[in-house]
Amino acid sequence: MENEKIRLSFKNGKTAIVDVMIGADGAFSKTLLLLSDVAPQYTGITMVELRLENVKQKIIFI
């Protein structure tokens, strides 16, 4: 695949010839389907991140 170009075709009819295509559109990536038939599988593990800043300053006591 060395020195190969990638042709991208968009819904609006435009095309682009590129050296590299980066698909950073998440686990259910549309671009991943173009490169591989591997599908994401739910493993039962979920991550939730929460960040609270200046909590003491924002607490309202009634």
Sequence and secondary structure as in RCSB ss.txt:
>XXXX:A:sequence
MENEKIRLSFKNGKTAIVDVMIGADGAFSKTLLLLSDVAPQYTGITMVELRLENVKQKIIFI
>XXXX:A:secstr
 TT  EEEE TTS EEEES     S TT HHHHHH        S         SHHHH    
